Amino acid sequence: MNLLAEITYDGELSAWAYGILAGMFLIIVGGLCWCFYRALTAASKDASEQFPDDV
């Protein structure tokens, strides 16, 4: 078994590579959206409406 075989690269990703790339993109974007949603719901919990101060 030759572990140092010559690597040929044709300049394109395989279908598996595109699938993994899309999956990681969805995980990252989904995680950021979930974090933003959690932050907004935590900030608005038990919050009363804010009015401008009288000047």
N, CA, C and O atoms as a CHARMM CRD file, in Angstrom:
* protein
*
  220
    1    1 MET  N      0.84700  -1.17900   0.00000 PROA 1      0.00000
    2    1 MET  CA     0.00000   0.00000   0.00000 PROA 1      0.00000
    3    1 MET  C      0.88800   1.23500   0.00000 PROA 1      0.00000
    4    1 MET  O      1.68000   1.43900   0.92000 PROA 1      0.00000
    5    2 ASN  N      0.75600   2.04300  -1.01600 PROA 2      0.00000
    6    2 ASN  CA     1.56000   3.24800  -1.15300 PROA 2      0.00000
    7    2 ASN  C      0.76200   4.45400  -0.65300 PROA 2      0.00000
    8    2 ASN  O     -0.17600   4.89400  -1.31900 PROA 2      0.00000
    9    3 LEU  N      1.12800   4.98600   0.51000 PROA 3      0.00000
   10    3 LEU  CA     0.41600   6.12500   1.08900 PROA 3      0.00000
   11    3 LEU  C      0.85100   7.44900   0.48200 PROA 3      0.00000
   12    3 LEU  O      0.19600   8.47200   0.68200 PROA 3      0.00000
   13    4 LEU  N      1.95500   7.43500  -0.25900 PROA 4      0.00000
   14    4 LEU  CA     2.45500   8.66600  -0.84800 PROA 4      0.00000
   15    4 LEU  C      2.22200   8.67700  -2.35000 PROA 4      0.00000
   16    4 LEU  O      3.09700   9.07800  -3.11800 PROA 4      0.00000
   17    5 ALA  N      1.05500   8.24000  -2.76300 PROA 5      0.00000
   18    5 ALA  CA     0.73200   8.19600  -4.19200 PROA 5      0.00000
   19    5 ALA  C      0.56300   9.61300  -4.72800 PROA 5      0.00000
   20    5 ALA  O      0.28200  10.54300  -3.97200 PROA 5      0.00000
   21    6 GLU  N      0.73200   9.76800  -6.01200 PROA 6      0.00000
   22    6 GLU  CA     0.59000  11.07100  -6.65100 PROA 6      0.00000
   23    6 GLU  C     -0.87600  11.50000  -6.64200 PROA 6      0.00000
   24    6 GLU  O     -1.76400  10.70200  -6.94000 PROA 6      0.00000
   25    7 ILE  N     -1.12100  12.75600  -6.29900 PROA 7      0.00000
   26    7 ILE  CA    -2.47700  13.28800  -6.21600 PROA 7      0.00000
   27    7 ILE  C     -2.76100  14.06500  -7.49300 PROA 7      0.00000
   28    7 ILE  O     -1.99100  14.94400  -7.87900 PROA 7      0.00000
   29    8 THR  N     -3.85400  13.74100  -8.13500 PROA 8      0.00000
   30    8 THR  CA    -4.27000  14.50100  -9.30700 PROA 8      0.00000
   31    8 THR  C     -5.52000  15.29300  -8.93300 PROA 8      0.00000
   32    8 THR  O     -6.47000  14.75400  -8.36500 PROA 8      0.00000
   33    9 TYR  N     -5.49800  16.56800  -9.26100 PROA 9      0.00000
   34    9 TYR  CA    -6.60400  17.46100  -8.91400 PROA 9      0.00000
   35    9 TYR  C     -7.15700  18.05000 -10.19800 PROA 9      0.00000
   36    9 TYR  O     -6.41400  18.63100 -10.98900 PROA 9      0.00000
   37   10 ASP  N     -8.46800  17.90200 -10.41100 PROA 10     0.00000
   38   10 ASP  CA    -9.07300  18.37500 -11.64400 PROA 10     0.00000
   39   10 ASP  C     -9.69600  19.76900 -11.51800 PROA 10     0.00000
   40   10 ASP  O    -10.29200  20.25500 -12.47900 PROA 10     0.00000
   41   11 GLY  N     -9.57400  20.42300 -10.35800 PROA 11     0.00000
   42   11 GLY  CA   -10.05600  21.78300 -10.20300 PROA 11     0.00000
   43   11 GLY  C    -11.49400  21.90200  -9.74400 PROA 11     0.00000
   44   11 GLY  O    -12.01400  23.01600  -9.67800 PROA 11     0.00000
   45   12 GLU  N    -12.15600  20.81000  -9.42500 PROA 12     0.00000
   46   12 GLU  CA   -13.54700  20.85300  -8.97300 PROA 12     0.00000
   47   12 GLU  C    -13.72600  19.99300  -7.73000 PROA 12     0.00000
   48   12 GLU  O    -12.98900  19.03400  -7.50000 PROA 12     0.00000
   49   13 LEU  N    -14.72000  20.36000  -6.94000 PROA 13     0.00000
   50   13 LEU  CA   -15.07000  19.56300  -5.77300 PROA 13     0.00000
   51   13 LEU  C    -16.01000  18.43800  -6.17700 PROA 13     0.00000
   52   13 LEU  O    -16.73500  18.53600  -7.16700 PROA 13     0.00000
   53   14 SER  N    -15.98400  17.38200  -5.40000 PROA 14     0.00000
   54   14 SER  CA   -16.89100  16.26800  -5.67700 PROA 14     0.00000
   55   14 SER  C    -18.27000  16.58400  -5.09400 PROA 14     0.00000
   56   14 SER  O    -18.44500  17.56800  -4.37500 PROA 14     0.00000
   57   15 ALA  N    -19.23600  15.73600  -5.41500 PROA 15     0.00000
   58   15 ALA  CA   -20.59000  15.92900  -4.89900 PROA 15     0.00000
   59   15 ALA  C    -20.60100  15.79300  -3.37400 PROA 15     0.00000
   60   15 ALA  O    -21.33800  16.50600  -2.69300 PROA 15     0.00000
   61   16 TRP  N    -19.79200  14.88700  -2.84300 PROA 16     0.00000
   62   16 TRP  CA   -19.70800  14.73200  -1.38100 PROA 16     0.00000
   63   16 TRP  C    -19.15700  15.99800  -0.72700 PROA 16     0.00000
   64   16 TRP  O    -19.63400  16.42400   0.32500 PROA 16     0.00000
   65   17 ALA  N    -18.16000  16.58300  -1.35300 PROA 17     0.00000
   66   17 ALA  CA   -17.56600  17.80600  -0.80100 PROA 17     0.00000
   67   17 ALA  C    -18.57000  18.94900  -0.80100 PROA 17     0.00000
   68   17 ALA  O    -18.65100  19.70400   0.16800 PROA 17     0.00000
   69   18 TYR  N    -19.34100  19.08300  -1.89100 PROA 18     0.00000
   70   18 TYR  CA   -20.37700  20.12200  -1.92600 PROA 18     0.00000
   71   18 TYR  C    -21.45600  19.86100  -0.87800 PROA 18     0.00000
   72   18 TYR  O    -21.97200  20.80200  -0.27400 PROA 18     0.00000
   73   19 GLY  N    -21.79600  18.61200  -0.66300 PROA 19     0.00000
   74   19 GLY  CA   -22.78900  18.26600   0.35700 PROA 19     0.00000
   75   19 GLY  C    -22.30800  18.60900   1.75800 PROA 19     0.00000
   76   19 GLY  O    -23.06200  19.15700   2.56200 PROA 19     0.00000
   77   20 ILE  N    -21.06200  18.28800   2.04600 PROA 20     0.00000
   78   20 ILE  CA   -20.48900  18.61500   3.36000 PROA 20     0.00000
   79   20 ILE  C    -20.39500  20.12200   3.53200 PROA 20     0.00000
   80   20 ILE  O    -20.69500  20.64500   4.60500 PROA 20     0.00000
   81   21 LEU  N    -19.98100  20.82700   2.48200 PROA 21     0.00000
   82   21 LEU  CA   -19.90300  22.28600   2.53200 PROA 21     0.00000
   83   21 LEU  C    -21.26500  22.91800   2.77700 PROA 21     0.00000
   84   21 LEU  O    -21.38200  23.84700   3.57800 PROA 21     0.00000
   85   22 ALA  N    -22.29400  22.42700   2.09800 PROA 22     0.00000
   86   22 ALA  CA   -23.65100  22.94500   2.29500 PROA 22     0.00000
   87   22 ALA  C    -24.15100  22.63800   3.70200 PROA 22     0.00000
   88   22 ALA  O    -24.79700  23.47800   4.32800 PROA 22     0.00000
   89   23 GLY  N    -23.85600  21.43800   4.20400 PROA 23     0.00000
   90   23 GLY  CA   -24.27300  21.07300   5.55500 PROA 23     0.00000
   91   23 GLY  C    -23.62700  21.95000   6.61300 PROA 23     0.00000
   92   23 GLY  O    -24.29300  22.38000   7.55400 PROA 23     0.00000
   93   24 MET  N    -22.34600  22.21700   6.46900 PROA 24     0.00000
   94   24 MET  CA   -21.65700  23.07600   7.43300 PROA 24     0.00000
   95   24 MET  C    -22.17900  24.51200   7.36100 PROA 24     0.00000
   96   24 MET  O    -22.31100  25.17900   8.38800 PROA 24     0.00000
   97   25 PHE  N    -22.47400  24.98200   6.16400 PROA 25     0.00000
   98   25 PHE  CA   -23.04000  26.31800   5.99900 PROA 25     0.00000
   99   25 PHE  C    -24.39000  26.41300   6.69900 PROA 25     0.00000
  100   25 PHE  O    -24.66900  27.39300   7.39000 PROA 25     0.00000
  101   26 LEU  N    -25.23100  25.38700   6.51900 PROA 26     0.00000
  102   26 LEU  CA   -26.54300  25.39700   7.16800 PROA 26     0.00000
  103   26 LEU  C    -26.42200  25.33600   8.68300 PROA 26     0.00000
  104   26 LEU  O    -27.18200  25.99400   9.39300 PROA 26     0.00000
  105   27 ILE  N    -25.47700  24.55600   9.18100 PROA 27     0.00000
  106   27 ILE  CA   -25.27400  24.46700  10.63000 PROA 27     0.00000
  107   27 ILE  C    -24.84300  25.82200  11.19400 PROA 27     0.00000
  108   27 ILE  O    -25.34600  26.25700  12.23000 PROA 27     0.00000
  109   28 ILE  N    -23.91100  26.48500  10.50600 PROA 28     0.00000
  110   28 ILE  CA   -23.41100  27.77100  11.00100 PROA 28     0.00000
  111   28 ILE  C    -24.49900  28.84400  10.93600 PROA 28     0.00000
  112   28 ILE  O    -24.72300  29.55600  11.91500 PROA 28     0.00000
  113   29 VAL  N    -25.16900  28.96500   9.80100 PROA 29     0.00000
  114   29 VAL  CA   -26.21900  29.98300   9.65500 PROA 29     0.00000
  115   29 VAL  C    -27.39800  29.66700  10.57600 PROA 29     0.00000
  116   29 VAL  O    -27.95900  30.57200  11.19300 PROA 29     0.00000
  117   30 GLY  N    -27.77300  28.40400  10.67300 PROA 30     0.00000
  118   30 GLY  CA   -28.85500  28.01900  11.58000 PROA 30     0.00000
  119   30 GLY  C    -28.51400  28.30200  13.03400 PROA 30     0.00000
  120   30 GLY  O    -29.36900  28.75100  13.79800 PROA 30     0.00000
  121   31 GLY  N    -27.27600  28.04400  13.41900 PROA 31     0.00000
  122   31 GLY  CA   -26.84700  28.32700  14.79000 PROA 31     0.00000
  123   31 GLY  C    -26.85400  29.80700  15.10100 PROA 31     0.00000
  124   31 GLY  O    -27.25900  30.21800  16.18900 PROA 31     0.00000
  125   32 LEU  N    -26.40600  30.61200  14.14900 PROA 32     0.00000
  126   32 LEU  CA   -26.42600  32.05800  14.37200 PROA 32     0.00000
  127   32 LEU  C    -27.85500  32.58100  14.46800 PROA 32     0.00000
  128   32 LEU  O    -28.14500  33.43800  15.30300 PROA 32     0.00000
  129   33 CYS  N    -28.74700  32.07600  13.62500 PROA 33     0.00000
  130   33 CYS  CA   -30.15300  32.49700  13.68900 PROA 33     0.00000
  131   33 CYS  C    -30.78400  32.08000  15.01000 PROA 33     0.00000
  132   33 CYS  O    -31.53600  32.84900  15.60900 PROA 33     0.00000
  133   34 TRP  N    -30.48700  30.87900  15.46300 PROA 34     0.00000
  134   34 TRP  CA   -31.02800  30.39600  16.73200 PROA 34     0.00000
  135   34 TRP  C    -30.51300  31.25400  17.89000 PROA 34     0.00000
  136   34 TRP  O    -31.27100  31.60500  18.79400 PROA 34     0.00000
  137   35 CYS  N    -29.22100  31.58900  17.85800 PROA 35     0.00000
  138   35 CYS  CA   -28.64400  32.43100  18.91600 PROA 35     0.00000
  139   35 CYS  C    -29.29700  33.81500  18.92700 PROA 35     0.00000
  140   35 CYS  O    -29.61600  34.34500  19.99200 PROA 35     0.00000
  141   36 PHE  N    -29.49500  34.39700  17.74800 PROA 36     0.00000
  142   36 PHE  CA   -30.11300  35.70900  17.65500 PROA 36     0.00000
  143   36 PHE  C    -31.55000  35.66800  18.15900 PROA 36     0.00000
  144   36 PHE  O    -31.98800  36.58000  18.86000 PROA 36     0.00000
  145   37 TYR  N    -32.28400  34.61900  17.80700 PROA 37     0.00000
  146   37 TYR  CA   -33.65300  34.45400  18.27500 PROA 37     0.00000
  147   37 TYR  C    -33.69800  34.33600  19.79500 PROA 37     0.00000
  148   37 TYR  O    -34.53500  34.96600  20.44200 PROA 37     0.00000
  149   38 ARG  N    -32.79800  33.52700  20.37200 PROA 38     0.00000
  150   38 ARG  CA   -32.75800  33.36700  21.82400 PROA 38     0.00000
  151   38 ARG  C    -32.41400  34.68600  22.52800 PROA 38     0.00000
  152   38 ARG  O    -32.95700  34.98800  23.59000 PROA 38     0.00000
  153   39 ALA  N    -31.52400  35.45400  21.93800 PROA 39     0.00000
  154   39 ALA  CA   -31.16000  36.73900  22.53800 PROA 39     0.00000
  155   39 ALA  C    -32.33200  37.70900  22.50000 PROA 39     0.00000
  156   39 ALA  O    -32.56700  38.44100  23.46200 PROA 39     0.00000
  157   40 LEU  N    -33.06300  37.71900  21.40100 PROA 40     0.00000
  158   40 LEU  CA   -34.22000  38.61600  21.31600 PROA 40     0.00000
  159   40 LEU  C    -35.32300  38.20200  22.27500 PROA 40     0.00000
  160   40 LEU  O    -35.94600  39.06000  22.90000 PROA 40     0.00000
  161   41 THR  N    -35.57600  36.91300  22.40400 PROA 41     0.00000
  162   41 THR  CA   -36.62800  36.48000  23.32600 PROA 41     0.00000
  163   41 THR  C    -36.21200  36.70700  24.78100 PROA 41     0.00000
  164   41 THR  O    -37.05900  37.01200  25.62100 PROA 41     0.00000
  165   42 ALA  N    -34.93800  36.56700  25.08500 PROA 42     0.00000
  166   42 ALA  CA   -34.47800  36.81800  26.45400 PROA 42     0.00000
  167   42 ALA  C    -34.54200  38.30400  26.78500 PROA 42     0.00000
  168   42 ALA  O    -34.85700  38.67600  27.91500 PROA 42     0.00000
  169   43 ALA  N    -34.24600  39.15100  25.81100 PROA 43     0.00000
  170   43 ALA  CA   -34.25700  40.59300  26.05100 PROA 43     0.00000
  171   43 ALA  C    -35.67700  41.12700  26.19800 PROA 43     0.00000
  172   43 ALA  O    -35.89700  42.11800  26.89400 PROA 43     0.00000
  173   44 SER  N    -36.63800  40.48400  25.55300 PROA 44     0.00000
  174   44 SER  CA   -38.00700  41.00100  25.60000 PROA 44     0.00000
  175   44 SER  C    -38.85500  40.34300  26.67700 PROA 44     0.00000
  176   44 SER  O    -40.02800  40.68600  26.82300 PROA 44     0.00000
  177   45 LYS  N    -38.29800  39.41800  27.42900 PROA 45     0.00000
  178   45 LYS  CA   -39.07300  38.73900  28.47400 PROA 45     0.00000
  179   45 LYS  C    -39.36900  39.70600  29.62100 PROA 45     0.00000
  180   45 LYS  O    -38.45800  40.33600  30.15700 PROA 45     0.00000
  181   46 ASP  N    -40.61400  39.81800  29.98300 PROA 46     0.00000
  182   46 ASP  CA   -41.07100  40.67500  31.08600 PROA 46     0.00000
  183   46 ASP  C    -40.62300  42.12600  30.92000 PROA 46     0.00000
  184   46 ASP  O    -40.30200  42.78800  31.90600 PROA 46     0.00000
  185   47 ALA  N    -40.59900  42.60900  29.72600 PROA 47     0.00000
  186   47 ALA  CA   -40.19900  43.99000  29.47700 PROA 47     0.00000
  187   47 ALA  C    -41.43600  44.81400  29.18000 PROA 47     0.00000
  188   47 ALA  O    -42.28800  44.43000  28.37900 PROA 47     0.00000
  189   48 SER  N    -41.51100  45.95000  29.84200 PROA 48     0.00000
  190   48 SER  CA   -42.63900  46.83400  29.56100 PROA 48     0.00000
  191   48 SER  C    -42.25600  47.76800  28.42000 PROA 48     0.00000
  192   48 SER  O    -41.08300  47.90400  28.07100 PROA 48     0.00000
  193   49 GLU  N    -43.26700  48.40300  27.85300 PROA 49     0.00000
  194   49 GLU  CA   -43.01300  49.30100  26.73100 PROA 49     0.00000
  195   49 GLU  C    -42.25300  50.53100  27.21700 PROA 49     0.00000
  196   49 GLU  O    -42.57400  51.09400  28.26400 PROA 49     0.00000
  197   50 GLN  N    -41.26000  50.93800  26.46400 PROA 50     0.00000
  198   50 GLN  CA   -40.43600  52.09000  26.85400 PROA 50     0.00000
  199   50 GLN  C    -40.91900  53.33200  26.12300 PROA 50     0.00000
  200   50 GLN  O    -41.14600  53.31800  24.91300 PROA 50     0.00000
  201   51 PHE  N    -41.07100  54.41200  26.89500 PROA 51     0.00000
  202   51 PHE  CA   -41.50800  55.68400  26.33900 PROA 51     0.00000
  203   51 PHE  C    -40.36000  56.68800  26.44100 PROA 51     0.00000
  204   51 PHE  O    -39.52800  56.58200  27.34200 PROA 51     0.00000
  205   52 PRO  N    -40.30600  57.65900  25.53100 PROA 52     0.00000
  206   52 PRO  CA   -39.26100  58.68100  25.63400 PROA 52     0.00000
  207   52 PRO  C    -39.47500  59.55000  26.88300 PROA 52     0.00000
  208   52 PRO  O    -40.60300  59.80500  27.30400 PROA 52     0.00000
  209   53 ASP  N    -38.37900  59.98200  27.44000 PROA 53     0.00000
  210   53 ASP  CA   -38.46000  60.84700  28.62100 PROA 53     0.00000
  211   53 ASP  C    -38.96700  62.22700  28.22700 PROA 53     0.00000
  212   53 ASP  O    -38.71500  62.70700  27.12200 PROA 53     0.00000
  213   54 ASP  N    -39.68800  62.85800  29.15500 PROA 54     0.00000
  214   54 ASP  CA   -40.13200  64.23700  28.92500 PROA 54     0.00000
  215   54 ASP  C    -38.94200  65.15900  29.10000 PROA 54     0.00000
  216   54 ASP  O    -38.19700  65.05600  30.07500 PROA 54     0.00000
  217   55 VAL  N    -38.77100  66.06600  28.14100 PROA 55     0.00000
  218   55 VAL  CA   -37.63500  66.97900  28.20200 PROA 55     0.00000
  219   55 VAL  C    -38.06500  68.31500  28.71200 PROA 55     0.00000
  220   55 VAL  O    -37.24300  69.22300  28.83500 PROA 55     0.00000
